[in-house]
Amino acid sequence: MSDSRVPRRRRFLVCEPRHFAVQYAINPWMHPDVRVDVDLAREQWQKLIAAYRAHGHTVDRVEPVAGLPDMVFAANSALVVGGRVFGSLFHAPERRPESVHYESWFKTAGYDVHRPESVCEGEGDLVWTGRYVLAGTGFRTTREAHREAQEFFGHPVISLTLVDPYFYHLDTALFVLDDSAGGNNIVYYPEAFSPGSREVLKRLYPDAVLATRDDAMAFGLNSVSDGRHVFIAPRAEALAARLDDHGYVPVPVDLSEFHKAGGGIKCCTQEIRS
């Protein structure tokens, strides 16, 4: 079946973990007394970039800034759909300066950037499906930002409530397997969502791949798919096997050093959709 899955070449924006560290705690994964091996983090990150390029994807870089240890998590900087950039306004004061640097990169690259008025953490909570935006709330991004994103993009935005603090962003509990019109599908961990949100997802995606808590705790839901290849955490072995059964090709990439800050593959990856 995997031969029928067609990858789409993507353009990604990333930020080197030159200054990556855990200096504060803004989610349950973060413990400032835990040391980060910066050299290992850089090596793991470089392997992710190499994997993207080996599968035909384009990778752009934004320059890291000293004093912004979470800037490596590029996904939180914006949602880009149709060449339109909906920027970020972080919940944590420690991260708010990141928005300025990402906005500068996008403007230099020729994009206009919309600054949200409400707290919004980019692709951390706004997930483009190819037809509409799935939008997380409960811990970071607000419902007001969901409404703002809908007005900006002119695409339906479907609000989903997250209830488990370990899955504080939507991209830790759900990812899109295929955003093409014909094959649109997702993977998600149901218990990360409120009962009503679970019902919404069940109605929208009756054939979704369901993940377990073990899959989610292994950062298996913080994955990136190009429609055929799924770049996934190696520890999410059971989920990788289920994806293989569904005709996708798992590409394990170890970003375990970033798990110390509550991030993984998708957190490090912003997609630029022209």
N, C-alpha and C positions, 0 to 999 in steps of 0.2 A: 504493500500500500504506500510505502514511503516514496516510491517513484512518482506517485500522483501528486505529492505535495510540491508546490512550486515556490521557491524562495523569491522574495523581492529584495533587491539591493537597497540598503538603507544608508542614510547619512547620520552619523552620530557625533555628538559633541561631548568631550570628556575633559577632565582636569587632573593633571598629574598629582599624586599624593605626596608632594614634596614636603608639605607642612602638616600632613595628617597626624592626628593625635587624639586622645580622649582626655580633654581638659575640663569637661563639665558633664553633667548628667541631665539629659532632656528626654530620655526614654529608658525603659527597664534594662536594656542591653548595656548601657553605658556605666562604667565604673572608673572614675578618674584615677584610682589607685592601681589599675591594671596597665601595665606597660605595653605600648605598641612598638612592634619591631618595624621601623620605618623602611629599612632595606628590604625586608620580606614583603611588606605592603607594596612597595614600588615594583618588586619582581612579579608579584601576583597580578598587579594592575597591568604591567607590560604584557603579560601572557594573555590577558583579556583583549587588549588592543590587537595583539598578533592574531588571536582567534577571529576577531571581527574581520580583519584584513584578509586573512586566509580564506574566508568565505565570501569575499567580494564586496565587503562594505567599506564605505568611506568614513574616515575618522578625522575630525577636526579637534583642535585643542584650544582651551582657554588657559591663560597663564595663571598659575596658582598665586595666592597672596599670603604672605606671612601673617600669622595671627588669625587666620580663618581655616581652622583644621578640618572643618566639614565641607569645604568648598569642593573637595573631590567628589561629593555626591551631586553630580551635575543634573541629575533628573529633577531635583527639587527646584531648579532655577526657572522653569517655564513649561508651558505646553505650546508646541508649535504645530499648527494644522493649516495646510494650504498656504504656507509662507507667512502666516500671521502669528505673531508672538504674544502670548498672554503671560506676563512675567510673574514674579513672586513677591510676596510680603510674608516673611517668616514669622511664625508664632514666637520663637525664642529670640530675645534680643541679641544673643551671641551670634546668631546667623544672619541677622538682617543686613549687614554690610555686603554679604555675598551678592545680593540682588543687583547692586550698583555695578559690580564688575561683570556680571553676566549680561546685563543690559548694555554695557559699553561694548562687549564683544559683538552682540547681535547688531547694534547700530553700526559698528564699523564694517560688519559683513553686509550691510545694506538693508537691514530689516527695521521696520517700525516696531516699537515695543509698547504694549499697553501695561501700565502699572496698575495692578489691582488696588482697590480701596479697602478691601477686606483681606483678612489673613488667608493666604493661599500658598501652597507649597508645590506648585508645578506638577510635574508628572508623578510626584509622590502620591498625590491624591486625585489627579485628573488623568484618566486613562482613555485614550482615543481608540475606538473599536473599528473605525472605518465607516460607521454610520452615525454614531452619537458618542457622547462623552459619559463614561461612568465616573462618578465623582464621590470620593470618600469624605466623610466628616465624622466628628466625634472626639478627635484628639487634636488635630491641627487645622486643616482647611475648614472654613465656615460655610454654612449654607448660603450666606450672602454672596460669597465668592462663586458658588455654583451658579447663582442667578446672573452674576456679572459675566461669567464665562459664556453663558448661553446668549446673552445680549451681544457679546463681542464676536463670537464665532457664528451665531445664527444656526447652530446645530443643537438638537435636544441634549439636555444635560440631565442625567438620571442620578439622583442623590441616593447614596448608600451609607448607612450608619455602621461604623466600626465600634466594637464593644470590648475588645481585648487589648489592653495596653501594650502587649508584646507586638501587636500588629497595628501600630499607631498610624501608619500610612497605608493607603489602598494597595500600593505596589508591593507590600509585604504579604498580602492576603489574596491577590488576584493578578493574573496577567493574561494578555491577549495572545492566543496561539496564531490566529490568522485574521488580518484586518481587511481581507479582500471581500468583495460583495458576495461572492459565491460560497466562501468557506469560513465565514466568520464564526469563531468559537473562542472560549476562554477556559482557563483553569482557575479554580478558587477553593478556598478553605471555608466551608459554610459557617462554622462556629465562630469565625472572626466577626460575623455580621449579626445585626439585630434580627429577630424573627421576621419582621416585615421585609427587611432587605433580602433575607434569604429567599423569601417567596418571590420577590421581584426577579432575582437572579434565576431562580428555577423556571419562571415563566419565559424570561428572555432567552435563556440558554438551557433548554431541556436536555441537550446532549453534551453539556459541559463535562470536562474532566474534573472530578472532585478530588481534593487533596485532604490528607489527614493532618492532625496537629504535628506529628513527627515531621511530615514533609515541610510544613510551614516553619517550624522551629529550626530546621536545617537550611532555611532561606531558599527553599525550593520554589517558592512563589515569587521571589524577587529575581525572576528570570527574564530573558529577552528572546523573543522568537522572530525569525524572519519569514515565517510561513512554512518552513520545512525544518530548519535547524533551530534547536532550542538550547541556548547558552544557559547552563544550569549548574547549581552548586553540587559538587561531587557527593556530598553526604545525603542528598535527596535521591537515593538509589531507587527506592520503591516508586517514587513519582516518575523518575526517568524511565523505569521499566514500563509504566502505564502509558507514557507518551510514546514510547517505541511501539507498543501494541496498537496505538492509534495512528501510526504511520509517520510520526515525527522522528527526527534524528537528534538525540541528546548530544550536546557538546559540553562535557564537564569542564568547568573552569573554577579553580579554587581561589576564592576571595575571603578566606576565613579570617584574615587579619582585620578586615573591615567589619566583620560581624561584631567585633568589640564595640563598635559605635552604632550598631543596629542597622548596618547597610550591607549591600551585596552587589550583585551584577547589575541589576536594573538601576539601583540607586546611583551607580557610577556612570550611567548612560542616559544622556538626553538625546532624543531623536528629533532631527530637523526634517519636517515633512514639507516639501515644497508645494 
